[in-house]
Structure formats: structure tokens, C-alpha cells
Amino acid sequence: MNELIVVIVNSGFEEQVMTAAREAGARGGTIFNARGTAQSQDLVKFMGITLHPNKEIVFILSSREARDNIMETIKKQTGLSTAGAGILFSLPVSSVLGVNLD
């Protein structure tokens, strides 16, 4: 069984996530640009327009055995309470084609 590790961080912190993941054994990942939509006090208003912060979503495919170490290393090195302010979770992946995780 494999796992998809999903990390959502503020823009500019995706390389820190990947550096930590690689140190913990991840071979690589895929980074998507995204835009947050949460309503909070942190949103910036500019000329009457609310600017939503840019986010980066990092997908890392890993073996189930490697998942916890990768996630823990990302948590420790990027810190979810730092300026990166991210979310980190995993999802089971039942089938993978074209990738060898061994």
C-alpha cells in the first residue's frame, strides 16, 4: 500500500517542504500553485479588494512505511506554526502505475 502525503503551505515555503521530505527518504514531489479562500483577520484588503494568500500544494507519493518519517520531518523542519503555516495530511493510494517506490 502507498500513501499520498499532501502539504499545503504559504507560497515560498514549498522548497523547504521538499528539502525536508527528501532528507526523510522521499524521492520527489509535485508542486501546485493554489489560492486560499479562508476568511480570517489575516486577509489583506487592497483598494477594496480582498487579497487571498497564495498557497503551494505539495504532493509526495511514498510507501506506507516511509510516510510517518517523511511527515514528521516535514513537521519539524517547516513547522506548521511558522510563517509557512501549513496543513499536512496523508491519503491511502490503492494502486500506482508508472512509479517504483521501492
PDB file as gemmi writes it, atoms N, CA and C in Angstrom:
CRYST1    1.000    1.000    1.000  90.00  90.00  90.00 P 1                      
ATOM      1  N   MET A   1       0.843  -1.182   0.000  1.00  0.00           N  
ATOM      2  CA  MET A   1       0.000   0.000   0.000  1.00  0.00           C  
ATOM      3  C   MET A   1       0.888   1.246   0.000  1.00  0.00           C  
ATOM      4  N   ASN A   2       0.467   2.245  -0.711  1.00  0.00           N  
ATOM      5  CA  ASN A   2       1.192   3.510  -0.796  1.00  0.00           C  
ATOM      6  C   ASN A   2       0.370   4.617  -0.157  1.00  0.00           C  
ATOM      7  N   GLU A   3       1.006   5.746   0.034  1.00  0.00           N  
ATOM      8  CA  GLU A   3       0.361   6.904   0.637  1.00  0.00           C  
ATOM      9  C   GLU A   3       0.665   8.148  -0.182  1.00  0.00           C  
ATOM     10  N   LEU A   4      -0.300   9.039  -0.245  1.00  0.00           N  
ATOM     11  CA  LEU A   4      -0.092  10.354  -0.835  1.00  0.00           C  
ATOM     12  C   LEU A   4      -0.025  11.342   0.309  1.00  0.00           C  
ATOM     13  N   ILE A   5       1.129  11.946   0.489  1.00  0.00           N  
ATOM     14  CA  ILE A   5       1.300  12.974   1.508  1.00  0.00           C  
ATOM     15  C   ILE A   5       0.968  14.300   0.854  1.00  0.00           C  
ATOM     16  N   VAL A   6       0.081  15.054   1.475  1.00  0.00           N  
ATOM     17  CA  VAL A   6      -0.355  16.347   0.951  1.00  0.00           C  
ATOM     18  C   VAL A   6       0.069  17.425   1.947  1.00  0.00           C  
ATOM     19  N   VAL A   7       0.796  18.407   1.449  1.00  0.00           N  
ATOM     20  CA  VAL A   7       1.244  19.512   2.287  1.00  0.00           C  
ATOM     21  C   VAL A   7       0.777  20.810   1.636  1.00  0.00           C  
ATOM     22  N   ILE A   8       0.052  21.620   2.387  1.00  0.00           N  
ATOM     23  CA  ILE A   8      -0.410  22.911   1.885  1.00  0.00           C  
ATOM     24  C   ILE A   8       0.276  23.980   2.721  1.00  0.00           C  
ATOM     25  N   VAL A   9       1.074  24.814   2.064  1.00  0.00           N  
ATOM     26  CA  VAL A   9       1.837  25.848   2.765  1.00  0.00           C  
ATOM     27  C   VAL A   9       1.706  27.177   2.038  1.00  0.00           C  
ATOM     28  N   ASN A  10       2.059  28.246   2.744  1.00  0.00           N  
ATOM     29  CA  ASN A  10       2.092  29.553   2.112  1.00  0.00           C  
ATOM     30  C   ASN A  10       3.146  29.549   1.013  1.00  0.00           C  
ATOM     31  N   SER A  11       2.892  30.324  -0.005  1.00  0.00           N  
ATOM     32  CA  SER A  11       3.802  30.417  -1.137  1.00  0.00           C  
ATOM     33  C   SER A  11       5.204  30.793  -0.658  1.00  0.00           C  
ATOM     34  N   GLY A  12       6.195  30.136  -1.237  1.00  0.00           N  
ATOM     35  CA  GLY A  12       7.578  30.407  -0.876  1.00  0.00           C  
ATOM     36  C   GLY A  12       8.167  29.378   0.077  1.00  0.00           C  
ATOM     37  N   PHE A  13       7.345  28.492   0.614  1.00  0.00           N  
ATOM     38  CA  PHE A  13       7.825  27.504   1.575  1.00  0.00           C  
ATOM     39  C   PHE A  13       7.862  26.095   0.991  1.00  0.00           C  
ATOM     40  N   GLU A  14       7.510  25.944  -0.273  1.00  0.00           N  
ATOM     41  CA  GLU A  14       7.446  24.624  -0.885  1.00  0.00           C  
ATOM     42  C   GLU A  14       8.816  23.957  -0.981  1.00  0.00           C  
ATOM     43  N   GLU A  15       9.860  24.724  -1.206  1.00  0.00           N  
ATOM     44  CA  GLU A  15      11.195  24.125  -1.293  1.00  0.00           C  
ATOM     45  C   GLU A  15      11.659  23.618   0.065  1.00  0.00           C  
ATOM     46  N   GLN A  16      11.290  24.299   1.146  1.00  0.00           N  
ATOM     47  CA  GLN A  16      11.603  23.804   2.489  1.00  0.00           C  
ATOM     48  C   GLN A  16      10.913  22.464   2.729  1.00  0.00           C  
ATOM     49  N   VAL A  17       9.683  22.351   2.270  1.00  0.00           N  
ATOM     50  CA  VAL A  17       8.937  21.104   2.416  1.00  0.00           C  
ATOM     51  C   VAL A  17       9.653  19.987   1.662  1.00  0.00           C  
ATOM     52  N   MET A  18      10.037  20.243   0.429  1.00  0.00           N  
ATOM     53  CA  MET A  18      10.685  19.214  -0.380  1.00  0.00           C  
ATOM     54  C   MET A  18      12.071  18.857   0.152  1.00  0.00           C  
ATOM     55  N   THR A  19      12.803  19.824   0.665  1.00  0.00           N  
ATOM     56  CA  THR A  19      14.109  19.535   1.255  1.00  0.00           C  
ATOM     57  C   THR A  19      13.957  18.599   2.449  1.00  0.00           C  
ATOM     58  N   ALA A  20      12.995  18.901   3.312  1.00  0.00           N  
ATOM     59  CA  ALA A  20      12.740  18.042   4.480  1.00  0.00           C  
ATOM     60  C   ALA A  20      12.287  16.662   4.046  1.00  0.00           C  
ATOM     61  N   ALA A  21      11.398  16.598   3.067  1.00  0.00           N  
ATOM     62  CA  ALA A  21      10.884  15.308   2.594  1.00  0.00           C  
ATOM     63  C   ALA A  21      12.005  14.455   2.007  1.00  0.00           C  
ATOM     64  N   ARG A  22      12.879  15.065   1.221  1.00  0.00           N  
ATOM     65  CA  ARG A  22      13.995  14.315   0.634  1.00  0.00           C  
ATOM     66  C   ARG A  22      14.943  13.796   1.714  1.00  0.00           C  
ATOM     67  N   GLU A  23      15.199  14.609   2.740  1.00  0.00           N  
ATOM     68  CA  GLU A  23      16.063  14.168   3.832  1.00  0.00           C  
ATOM     69  C   GLU A  23      15.471  12.952   4.541  1.00  0.00           C  
ATOM     70  N   ALA A  24      14.142  12.837   4.528  1.00  0.00           N  
ATOM     71  CA  ALA A  24      13.470  11.720   5.192  1.00  0.00           C  
ATOM     72  C   ALA A  24      13.243  10.535   4.259  1.00  0.00           C  
ATOM     73  N   GLY A  25      13.715  10.635   3.014  1.00  0.00           N  
ATOM     74  CA  GLY A  25      13.633   9.497   2.106  1.00  0.00           C  
ATOM     75  C   GLY A  25      12.721   9.646   0.914  1.00  0.00           C  
ATOM     76  N   ALA A  26      12.002  10.750   0.795  1.00  0.00           N  
ATOM     77  CA  ALA A  26      11.150  10.951  -0.384  1.00  0.00           C  
ATOM     78  C   ALA A  26      12.033  11.167  -1.605  1.00  0.00           C  
ATOM     79  N   ARG A  27      11.597  10.628  -2.731  1.00  0.00           N  
ATOM     80  CA  ARG A  27      12.362  10.788  -3.968  1.00  0.00           C  
ATOM     81  C   ARG A  27      12.047  12.090  -4.676  1.00  0.00           C  
ATOM     82  N   GLY A  28      10.859  12.612  -4.473  1.00  0.00           N  
ATOM     83  CA  GLY A  28      10.460  13.838  -5.145  1.00  0.00           C  
ATOM     84  C   GLY A  28       9.007  14.128  -4.851  1.00  0.00           C  
ATOM     85  N   GLY A  29       8.490  15.125  -5.510  1.00  0.00           N  
ATOM     86  CA  GLY A  29       7.103  15.508  -5.305  1.00  0.00           C  
ATOM     87  C   GLY A  29       6.620  16.373  -6.450  1.00  0.00           C  
ATOM     88  N   THR A  30       5.379  16.755  -6.370  1.00  0.00           N  
ATOM     89  CA  THR A  30       4.777  17.635  -7.365  1.00  0.00           C  
ATOM     90  C   THR A  30       4.201  18.834  -6.640  1.00  0.00           C  
ATOM     91  N   ILE A  31       4.479  20.029  -7.156  1.00  0.00           N  
ATOM     92  CA  ILE A  31       4.041  21.264  -6.510  1.00  0.00           C  
ATOM     93  C   ILE A  31       2.999  21.944  -7.382  1.00  0.00           C  
ATOM     94  N   PHE A  32       1.872  22.302  -6.751  1.00  0.00           N  
ATOM     95  CA  PHE A  32       0.792  23.014  -7.424  1.00  0.00           C  
ATOM     96  C   PHE A  32       0.628  24.384  -6.790  1.00  0.00           C  
ATOM     97  N   ASN A  33       0.385  25.387  -7.603  1.00  0.00           N  
ATOM     98  CA  ASN A  33       0.057  26.707  -7.089  1.00  0.00           C  
ATOM     99  C   ASN A  33      -1.423  26.744  -6.776  1.00  0.00           C  
ATOM    100  N   ALA A  34      -1.796  27.360  -5.663  1.00  0.00           N  
ATOM    101  CA  ALA A  34      -3.199  27.424  -5.254  1.00  0.00           C  
ATOM    102  C   ALA A  34      -3.468  28.772  -4.590  1.00  0.00           C  
ATOM    103  N   ARG A  35      -4.722  29.006  -4.282  1.00  0.00           N  
ATOM    104  CA  ARG A  35      -5.114  30.251  -3.615  1.00  0.00           C  
ATOM    105  C   ARG A  35      -6.031  29.887  -2.467  1.00  0.00           C  
ATOM    106  N   GLY A  36      -5.713  30.379  -1.270  1.00  0.00           N  
ATOM    107  CA  GLY A  36      -6.543  30.118  -0.105  1.00  0.00           C  
ATOM    108  C   GLY A  36      -7.828  30.926  -0.149  1.00  0.00           C  
ATOM    109  N   THR A  37      -8.874  30.397   0.454  1.00  0.00           N  
ATOM    110  CA  THR A  37     -10.154  31.105   0.471  1.00  0.00           C  
ATOM    111  C   THR A  37     -10.706  31.304   1.872  1.00  0.00           C  
ATOM    112  N   ALA A  38      -9.936  30.923   2.893  1.00  0.00           N  
ATOM    113  CA  ALA A  38     -10.421  31.054   4.275  1.00  0.00           C  
ATOM    114  C   ALA A  38     -10.635  32.520   4.625  1.00  0.00           C  
ATOM    115  N   GLN A  39     -11.668  32.768   5.388  1.00  0.00           N  
ATOM    116  CA  GLN A  39     -11.911  34.120   5.867  1.00  0.00           C  
ATOM    117  C   GLN A  39     -11.260  34.257   7.231  1.00  0.00           C  
ATOM    118  N   SER A  40     -10.374  35.225   7.339  1.00  0.00           N  
ATOM    119  CA  SER A  40      -9.710  35.433   8.619  1.00  0.00           C  
ATOM    120  C   SER A  40      -9.273  36.882   8.726  1.00  0.00           C  
ATOM    121  N   GLN A  41      -8.751  37.200   9.885  1.00  0.00           N  
ATOM    122  CA  GLN A  41      -8.253  38.550  10.135  1.00  0.00           C  
ATOM    123  C   GLN A  41      -6.994  38.819   9.322  1.00  0.00           C  
ATOM    124  N   ASP A  42      -6.346  37.760   8.844  1.00  0.00           N  
ATOM    125  CA  ASP A  42      -5.072  37.912   8.151  1.00  0.00           C  
ATOM    126  C   ASP A  42      -5.209  38.338   6.695  1.00  0.00           C  
ATOM    127  N   LEU A  43      -6.416  38.288   6.145  1.00  0.00           N  
ATOM    128  CA  LEU A  43      -6.582  38.661   4.746  1.00  0.00           C  
ATOM    129  C   LEU A  43      -6.299  40.147   4.570  1.00  0.00           C  
ATOM    130  N   VAL A  44      -5.664  40.474   3.474  1.00  0.00           N  
ATOM    131  CA  VAL A  44      -5.261  41.843   3.200  1.00  0.00           C  
ATOM    132  C   VAL A  44      -6.262  42.484   2.246  1.00  0.00           C  
ATOM    133  N   LYS A  45      -6.667  43.705   2.566  1.00  0.00           N  
ATOM    134  CA  LYS A  45      -7.545  44.447   1.663  1.00  0.00           C  
ATOM    135  C   LYS A  45      -6.702  45.489   0.935  1.00  0.00           C  
ATOM    136  N   PHE A  46      -6.875  45.527  -0.381  1.00  0.00           N  
ATOM    137  CA  PHE A  46      -6.141  46.474  -1.201  1.00  0.00           C  
ATOM    138  C   PHE A  46      -7.117  47.122  -2.156  1.00  0.00           C  
ATOM    139  N   MET A  47      -7.324  48.407  -2.007  1.00  0.00           N  
ATOM    140  CA  MET A  47      -8.254  49.175  -2.845  1.00  0.00           C  
ATOM    141  C   MET A  47      -9.632  48.516  -2.881  1.00  0.00           C  
ATOM    142  N   GLY A  48     -10.089  48.054  -1.740  1.00  0.00           N  
ATOM    143  CA  GLY A  48     -11.415  47.462  -1.638  1.00  0.00           C  
ATOM    144  C   GLY A  48     -11.511  46.021  -2.077  1.00  0.00           C  
ATOM    145  N   ILE A  49     -10.408  45.435  -2.497  1.00  0.00           N  
ATOM    146  CA  ILE A  49     -10.397  44.041  -2.941  1.00  0.00           C  
ATOM    147  C   ILE A  49      -9.669  43.213  -1.890  1.00  0.00           C  
ATOM    148  N   THR A  50     -10.282  42.106  -1.494  1.00  0.00           N  
ATOM    149  CA  THR A  50      -9.639  41.213  -0.544  1.00  0.00           C  
ATOM    150  C   THR A  50      -8.664  40.305  -1.279  1.00  0.00           C  
ATOM    151  N   LEU A  51      -7.410  40.360  -0.867  1.00  0.00           N  
ATOM    152  CA  LEU A  51      -6.385  39.523  -1.480  1.00  0.00           C  
ATOM    153  C   LEU A  51      -6.240  38.246  -0.666  1.00  0.00           C  
ATOM    154  N   HIS A  52      -6.426  37.121  -1.303  1.00  0.00           N  
ATOM    155  CA  HIS A  52      -6.275  35.834  -0.650  1.00  0.00           C  
ATOM    156  C   HIS A  52      -4.833  35.370  -0.832  1.00  0.00           C  
ATOM    157  N   PRO A  53      -4.242  34.866   0.222  1.00  0.00           N  
ATOM    158  CA  PRO A  53      -2.828  34.474   0.131  1.00  0.00           C  
ATOM    159  C   PRO A  53      -2.610  33.314  -0.836  1.00  0.00           C  
ATOM    160  N   ASN A  54      -1.499  33.403  -1.573  1.00  0.00           N  
ATOM    161  CA  ASN A  54      -1.131  32.302  -2.455  1.00  0.00           C  
ATOM    162  C   ASN A  54      -0.632  31.140  -1.615  1.00  0.00           C  
ATOM    163  N   LYS A  55      -0.959  29.959  -2.056  1.00  0.00           N  
ATOM    164  CA  LYS A  55      -0.557  28.725  -1.378  1.00  0.00           C  
ATOM    165  C   LYS A  55       0.173  27.848  -2.374  1.00  0.00           C  
ATOM    166  N   GLU A  56       0.891  26.903  -1.851  1.00  0.00           N  
ATOM    167  CA  GLU A  56       1.505  25.859  -2.657  1.00  0.00           C  
ATOM    168  C   GLU A  56       1.039  24.530  -2.076  1.00  0.00           C  
ATOM    169  N   ILE A  57       0.649  23.618  -2.939  1.00  0.00           N  
ATOM    170  CA  ILE A  57       0.255  22.279  -2.523  1.00  0.00           C  
ATOM    171  C   ILE A  57       1.329  21.327  -3.034  1.00  0.00           C  
ATOM    172  N   VAL A  58       1.896  20.550  -2.114  1.00  0.00           N  
ATOM    173  CA  VAL A  58       2.947  19.604  -2.462  1.00  0.00           C  
ATOM    174  C   VAL A  58       2.383  18.199  -2.310  1.00  0.00           C  
ATOM    175  N   PHE A  59       2.430  17.418  -3.382  1.00  0.00           N  
ATOM    176  CA  PHE A  59       2.035  16.009  -3.361  1.00  0.00           C  
ATOM    177  C   PHE A  59       3.307  15.168  -3.342  1.00  0.00           C  
ATOM    178  N   ILE A  60       3.386  14.254  -2.389  1.00  0.00           N  
ATOM    179  CA  ILE A  60       4.525  13.350  -2.285  1.00  0.00           C  
ATOM    180  C   ILE A  60       3.969  11.937  -2.187  1.00  0.00           C  
ATOM    181  N   LEU A  61       4.306  11.097  -3.152  1.00  0.00           N  
ATOM    182  CA  LEU A  61       3.894   9.703  -3.120  1.00  0.00           C  
ATOM    183  C   LEU A  61       4.964   8.913  -2.388  1.00  0.00           C  
ATOM    184  N   SER A  62       4.554   8.135  -1.389  1.00  0.00           N  
ATOM    185  CA  SER A  62       5.533   7.371  -0.610  1.00  0.00           C  
ATOM    186  C   SER A  62       4.960   6.002  -0.257  1.00  0.00           C  
ATOM    187  N   SER A  63       5.833   5.147   0.220  1.00  0.00           N  
ATOM    188  CA  SER A  63       5.364   3.877   0.763  1.00  0.00           C  
ATOM    189  C   SER A  63       4.738   4.157   2.127  1.00  0.00           C  
ATOM    190  N   ARG A  64       3.879   3.268   2.557  1.00  0.00           N  
ATOM    191  CA  ARG A  64       3.254   3.427   3.868  1.00  0.00           C  
ATOM    192  C   ARG A  64       4.322   3.422   4.971  1.00  0.00           C  
ATOM    193  N   GLU A  65       5.362   2.610   4.798  1.00  0.00           N  
ATOM    194  CA  GLU A  65       6.412   2.513   5.795  1.00  0.00           C  
ATOM    195  C   GLU A  65       7.185   3.825   5.947  1.00  0.00           C  
ATOM    196  N   ALA A  66       7.369   4.555   4.863  1.00  0.00           N  
ATOM    197  CA  ALA A  66       8.133   5.801   4.898  1.00  0.00           C  
ATOM    198  C   ALA A  66       7.295   7.012   5.294  1.00  0.00           C  
ATOM    199  N   ARG A  67       5.981   6.891   5.207  1.00  0.00           N  
ATOM    200  CA  ARG A  67       5.080   8.028   5.423  1.00  0.00           C  
ATOM    201  C   ARG A  67       5.319   8.777   6.727  1.00  0.00           C  
ATOM    202  N   ASP A  68       5.301   8.067   7.851  1.00  0.00           N  
ATOM    203  CA  ASP A  68       5.394   8.745   9.147  1.00  0.00           C  
ATOM    204  C   ASP A  68       6.691   9.527   9.301  1.00  0.00           C  
ATOM    205  N   ASN A  69       7.805   8.934   8.863  1.00  0.00           N  
ATOM    206  CA  ASN A  69       9.089   9.626   8.959  1.00  0.00           C  
ATOM    207  C   ASN A  69       9.109  10.876   8.089  1.00  0.00           C  
ATOM    208  N   ILE A  70       8.583  10.781   6.881  1.00  0.00           N  
ATOM    209  CA  ILE A  70       8.540  11.944   5.987  1.00  0.00           C  
ATOM    210  C   ILE A  70       7.670  13.038   6.592  1.00  0.00           C  
ATOM    211  N   MET A  71       6.498  12.657   7.066  1.00  0.00           N  
ATOM    212  CA  MET A  71       5.580  13.665   7.632  1.00  0.00           C  
ATOM    213  C   MET A  71       6.167  14.313   8.889  1.00  0.00           C  
ATOM    214  N   GLU A  72       6.775  13.521   9.737  1.00  0.00           N  
ATOM    215  CA  GLU A  72       7.356  14.055  10.974  1.00  0.00           C  
ATOM    216  C   GLU A  72       8.514  15.003  10.670  1.00  0.00           C  
ATOM    217  N   THR A  73       9.335  14.641   9.687  1.00  0.00           N  
ATOM    218  CA  THR A  73      10.456  15.502   9.308  1.00  0.00           C  
ATOM    219  C   THR A  73       9.961  16.817   8.716  1.00  0.00           C  
ATOM    220  N   ILE A  74       8.937  16.765   7.869  1.00  0.00           N  
ATOM    221  CA  ILE A  74       8.359  17.990   7.316  1.00  0.00           C  
ATOM    222  C   ILE A  74       7.822  18.856   8.452  1.00  0.00           C  
ATOM    223  N   LYS A  75       7.100  18.243   9.368  1.00  0.00           N  
ATOM    224  CA  LYS A  75       6.524  18.984  10.504  1.00  0.00           C  
ATOM    225  C   LYS A  75       7.618  19.666  11.325  1.00  0.00           C  
ATOM    226  N   LYS A  76       8.681  18.946  11.616  1.00  0.00           N  
ATOM    227  CA  LYS A  76       9.763  19.506  12.433  1.00  0.00           C  
ATOM    228  C   LYS A  76      10.517  20.619  11.716  1.00  0.00           C  
ATOM    229  N   GLN A  77      10.799  20.426  10.426  1.00  0.00           N  
ATOM    230  CA  GLN A  77      11.656  21.375   9.723  1.00  0.00           C  
ATOM    231  C   GLN A  77      10.922  22.579   9.151  1.00  0.00           C  
ATOM    232  N   THR A  78       9.666  22.404   8.778  1.00  0.00           N  
ATOM    233  CA  THR A  78       8.949  23.552   8.215  1.00  0.00           C  
ATOM    234  C   THR A  78       8.020  24.169   9.238  1.00  0.00           C  
ATOM    235  N   GLY A  79       7.654  23.424  10.256  1.00  0.00           N  
ATOM    236  CA  GLY A  79       6.850  23.964  11.346  1.00  0.00           C  
ATOM    237  C   GLY A  79       5.511  24.499  10.887  1.00  0.00           C  
ATOM    238  N   LEU A  80       4.458  23.882  11.329  1.00  0.00           N  
ATOM    239  CA  LEU A  80       3.134  24.309  10.904  1.00  0.00           C  
ATOM    240  C   LEU A  80       2.675  25.565  11.637  1.00  0.00           C  
ATOM    241  N   SER A  81       3.445  26.015  12.623  1.00  0.00           N  
ATOM    242  CA  SER A  81       3.097  27.259  13.311  1.00  0.00           C  
ATOM    243  C   SER A  81       4.071  28.377  12.955  1.00  0.00           C  
ATOM    244  N   THR A  82       4.852  28.178  11.895  1.00  0.00           N  
ATOM    245  CA  THR A  82       5.778  29.214  11.433  1.00  0.00           C  
ATOM    246  C   THR A  82       5.106  30.019  10.326  1.00  0.00           C  
ATOM    247  N   ALA A  83       5.879  30.851   9.670  1.00  0.00           N  
ATOM    248  CA  ALA A  83       5.341  31.656   8.563  1.00  0.00           C  
ATOM    249  C   ALA A  83       4.841  30.787   7.418  1.00  0.00           C  
ATOM    250  N   GLY A  84       5.320  29.553   7.341  1.00  0.00           N  
ATOM    251  CA  GLY A  84       4.840  28.626   6.317  1.00  0.00           C  
ATOM    252  C   GLY A  84       3.396  28.229   6.552  1.00  0.00           C  
ATOM    253  N   ALA A  85       2.992  28.212   7.814  1.00  0.00           N  
ATOM    254  CA  ALA A  85       1.612  27.966   8.261  1.00  0.00           C  
ATOM    255  C   ALA A  85       0.867  26.969   7.393  1.00  0.00           C  
ATOM    256  N   GLY A  86       1.243  25.728   7.480  1.00  0.00           N  
ATOM    257  CA  GLY A  86       0.671  24.743   6.586  1.00  0.00           C  
ATOM    258  C   GLY A  86      -0.259  23.735   7.211  1.00  0.00           C  
ATOM    259  N   ILE A  87      -0.746  22.869   6.346  1.00  0.00           N  
ATOM    260  CA  ILE A  87      -1.566  21.723   6.706  1.00  0.00           C  
ATOM    261  C   ILE A  87      -0.857  20.513   6.121  1.00  0.00           C  
ATOM    262  N   LEU A  88      -0.834  19.430   6.870  1.00  0.00           N  
ATOM    263  CA  LEU A  88      -0.121  18.229   6.450  1.00  0.00           C  
ATOM    264  C   LEU A  88      -0.998  17.025   6.742  1.00  0.00           C  
ATOM    265  N   PHE A  89      -1.280  16.224   5.697  1.00  0.00           N  
ATOM    266  CA  PHE A  89      -2.075  15.012   5.900  1.00  0.00           C  
ATOM    267  C   PHE A  89      -1.710  13.997   4.826  1.00  0.00           C  
ATOM    268  N   SER A  90      -2.188  12.767   5.014  1.00  0.00           N  
ATOM    269  CA  SER A  90      -1.924  11.735   4.011  1.00  0.00           C  
ATOM    270  C   SER A  90      -3.215  11.013   3.661  1.00  0.00           C  
ATOM    271  N   LEU A  91      -3.205  10.424   2.477  1.00  0.00           N  
ATOM    272  CA  LEU A  91      -4.342   9.655   1.971  1.00  0.00           C  
ATOM    273  C   LEU A  91      -3.831   8.322   1.452  1.00  0.00           C  
ATOM    274  N   PRO A  92      -4.588   7.251   1.656  1.00  0.00           N  
ATOM    275  CA  PRO A  92      -4.154   5.964   1.108  1.00  0.00           C  
ATOM    276  C   PRO A  92      -4.281   5.951  -0.414  1.00  0.00           C  
ATOM    277  N   VAL A  93      -3.339   5.287  -1.056  1.00  0.00           N  
ATOM    278  CA  VAL A  93      -3.351   5.121  -2.508  1.00  0.00           C  
ATOM    279  C   VAL A  93      -3.345   3.622  -2.766  1.00  0.00           C  
ATOM    280  N   SER A  94      -4.402   3.125  -3.379  1.00  0.00           N  
ATOM    281  CA  SER A  94      -4.526   1.680  -3.548  1.00  0.00           C  
ATOM    282  C   SER A  94      -3.810   1.141  -4.782  1.00  0.00           C  
ATOM    283  N   SER A  95      -3.544   1.986  -5.768  1.00  0.00           N  
ATOM    284  CA  SER A  95      -2.915   1.497  -6.983  1.00  0.00           C  
ATOM    285  C   SER A  95      -2.043   2.598  -7.597  1.00  0.00           C  
ATOM    286  N   VAL A  96      -0.866   2.216  -8.049  1.00  0.00           N  
ATOM    287  CA  VAL A  96       0.054   3.163  -8.671  1.00  0.00           C  
ATOM    288  C   VAL A  96       0.646   2.507  -9.918  1.00  0.00           C  
ATOM    289  N   LEU A  97       0.663   3.222 -11.008  1.00  0.00           N  
ATOM    290  CA  LEU A  97       1.276   2.763 -12.250  1.00  0.00           C  
ATOM    291  C   LEU A  97       2.349   3.760 -12.668  1.00  0.00           C  
ATOM    292  N   GLY A  98       3.451   3.277 -13.185  1.00  0.00           N  
ATOM    293  CA  GLY A  98       4.477   4.153 -13.725  1.00  0.00           C  
ATOM    294  C   GLY A  98       5.458   4.694 -12.714  1.00  0.00           C  
ATOM    295  N   VAL A  99       5.344   4.296 -11.454  1.00  0.00           N  
ATOM    296  CA  VAL A  99       6.260   4.780 -10.427  1.00  0.00           C  
ATOM    297  C   VAL A  99       6.702   3.588  -9.592  1.00  0.00           C  
ATOM    298  N   ASN A 100       7.992   3.494  -9.361  1.00  0.00           N  
ATOM    299  CA  ASN A 100       8.518   2.434  -8.491  1.00  0.00           C  
ATOM    300  C   ASN A 100       8.991   3.087  -7.208  1.00  0.00           C  
ATOM    301  N   LEU A 101       8.334   2.788  -6.091  1.00  0.00           N  
ATOM    302  CA  LEU A 101       8.685   3.398  -4.808  1.00  0.00           C  
ATOM    303  C   LEU A 101       9.642   2.555  -3.986  1.00  0.00           C  
ATOM    304  N   ASP A 102      10.077   1.414  -4.516  1.00  0.00           N  
ATOM    305  CA  ASP A 102      10.984   0.544  -3.753  1.00  0.00           C  
ATOM    306  C   ASP A 102      12.399   1.052  -3.775  1.00  0.00           C  
TER     307      ASP A 102                                                      
END                                                                             
